[in-house]
């Protein structure tokens, strides 16, 4: 268990952080799409529409990234729990033998 | 179509700024995808059981998805840059037209780019008035050229962005490199300049039909984006009857013939080349022909045509002022009896053995005939001829021969 406990915990945290990183480009696109170029041409509306569409897709990736992060983190916690239990059992066993 | 004021107020630099921001967002998304991939490798190595491998696969799938979005975002930047460049050129053309308009007190342009003569111009001598009228037509063309260029740039970029979003583009009619909007077809009919072929009878009939019914041109001259060619329907009179034939025309390899006033390809350029590929067109574009034959080749049905005497003004009005309007082309006298063209005032002068099309009637009831040589007219046999002529019925009957009328 000890072999991958640290890696699993770290991966869980990192995946969650990566999901949050998509927020940067999302905000950037949102700003591009909603700031008019000052023309009144169709292009402004089309750009805004496309940025909304991309924004929607990035939300999906962000949520999926959160899911993976949460799952990794929970697996790490489970691994830690198993390790702790083994340690306790081992300790109790040693006490019985000594007594 | 975009108005002059909208085009003047447009800031292409704002569009370029957006293009740069979009490119930066795409770069950042690629960076996020790369970090997902690195994390997937770490998980796969440090967590060798099936749960760990499944987690690594999920991370890789996420990375691919984010990369796809990054590619989609990256495609926006060049589209916006191209639109900005086209709109900048359109603004320069608009500024040049504005300068010409401001320099002539007898011309006045409205926000749609239509130039008319101001009231004081009515006091000018007829010849000067005619030249001002031609100037107004030319300037209208310059304005509309600029506005159409900006509109086309705007619409093609809009279409591209809609397609990227997987939605139906709002401007579905892809008409290729030639603008086939109603306004553009009428503008090209008025301003195209005949090339070296003897096909005034064909061009005048075609311009009259395009002016009367632009949809007819769009229906019979279709752009195929897969081949990069126009598919033009031309009708041939055969022993088995009239047969429609589709002729492909590559707009990039047209011979040096009929063009717009700035050398651009117009619907008349494309149609002329398609017609030249038919038996009738191959022969008669060298020898000259009659508008009635051209109308048959264009529409597939016989025109209502006279042969040696023109139709009356009432008959012509009946066609051009009908709803929907029809088209009328006119062939001038082939020879005597013929008034010596030099004895006819310039503004009323028609070139012998030539063809014109009828644009309508002016407020004095005179017929308006348009020359296929363009708004500046031209010279034949050492005599100058105007681009547009206004004639009374008596003057018209004296100088013309065949009229061909059709409702396309």
Boltz contact constraints between the chains, C-beta under 6 A:
constraints:
  - contact:
      token1: [A, 4]
      token2: [B, 46]
      max_distance: 6.0
  - contact:
      token1: [A, 4]
      token2: [B, 47]
      max_distance: 6.0
  - contact:
      token1: [A, 7]
      token2: [B, 46]
      max_distance: 6.0
  - contact:
      token1: [A, 8]
      token2: [B, 47]
      max_distance: 6.0
  - contact:
      token1: [A, 11]
      token2: [B, 43]
      max_distance: 6.0
  - contact:
      token1: [A, 14]
      token2: [B, 39]
      max_distance: 6.0
  - contact:
      token1: [A, 18]
      token2: [B, 35]
      max_distance: 6.0
  - contact:
      token1: [A, 18]
      token2: [B, 36]
      max_distance: 6.0
  - contact:
      token1: [A, 21]
      token2: [B, 32]
      max_distance: 6.0
  - contact:
      token1: [A, 22]
      token2: [B, 32]
      max_distance: 6.0
  - contact:
      token1: [A, 24]
      token2: [B, 28]
      max_distance: 6.0
  - contact:
      token1: [A, 25]
      token2: [B, 25]
      max_distance: 6.0
  - contact:
      token1: [A, 25]
      token2: [B, 28]
      max_distance: 6.0
  - contact:
      token1: [A, 25]
      token2: [B, 29]
      max_distance: 6.0
  - contact:
      token1: [A, 28]
      token2: [B, 25]
      max_distance: 6.0
  - contact:
      token1: [A, 29]
      token2: [B, 25]
      max_distance: 6.0
  - contact:
      token1: [A, 32]
      token2: [B, 18]
      max_distance: 6.0
  - contact:
      token1: [A, 32]
      token2: [B, 21]
      max_distance: 6.0
  - contact:
      token1: [A, 32]
      token2: [B, 22]
      max_distance: 6.0
  - contact:
      token1: [A, 37]
      token2: [B, 14]
      max_distance: 6.0
  - contact:
      token1: [A, 37]
      token2: [B, 15]
      max_distance: 6.0
  - contact:
      token1: [A, 38]
      token2: [B, 11]
      max_distance: 6.0
  - contact:
      token1: [A, 38]
      token2: [B, 14]
      max_distance: 6.0
  - contact:
      token1: [A, 39]
      token2: [B, 10]
      max_distance: 6.0
  - contact:
      token1: [A, 40]
      token2: [B, 6]
      max_distance: 6.0
  - contact:
      token1: [A, 41]
      token2: [B, 154]
      max_distance: 6.0
  - contact:
      token1: [A, 42]
      token2: [B, 154]
      max_distance: 6.0
  - contact:
      token1: [A, 42]
      token2: [B, 158]
      max_distance: 6.0
  - contact:
      token1: [A, 43]
      token2: [B, 154]
      max_distance: 6.0
  - contact:
      token1: [A, 43]
      token2: [B, 157]
      max_distance: 6.0
  - contact:
      token1: [A, 43]
      token2: [B, 158]
      max_distance: 6.0
  - contact:
      token1: [A, 46]
      token2: [B, 158]
      max_distance: 6.0
  - contact:
      token1: [A, 46]
      token2: [B, 161]
      max_distance: 6.0
  - contact:
      token1: [A, 46]
      token2: [B, 162]
      max_distance: 6.0
  - contact:
      token1: [A, 47]
      token2: [B, 161]
      max_distance: 6.0
  - contact:
      token1: [A, 50]
      token2: [B, 161]
      max_distance: 6.0
  - contact:
      token1: [A, 50]
      token2: [B, 164]
      max_distance: 6.0
  - contact:
      token1: [A, 50]
      token2: [B, 165]
      max_distance: 6.0
  - contact:
      token1: [A, 53]
      token2: [B, 165]
      max_distance: 6.0
  - contact:
      token1: [A, 57]
      token2: [B, 69]
      max_distance: 6.0
  - contact:
      token1: [A, 61]
      token2: [B, 65]
      max_distance: 6.0
  - contact:
      token1: [A, 61]
      token2: [B, 66]
      max_distance: 6.0
  - contact:
      token1: [A, 64]
      token2: [B, 62]
      max_distance: 6.0
  - contact:
      token1: [A, 65]
      token2: [B, 62]
      max_distance: 6.0
  - contact:
      token1: [A, 68]
      token2: [B, 58]
      max_distance: 6.0
  - contact:
      token1: [A, 72]
      token2: [B, 55]
      max_distance: 6.0
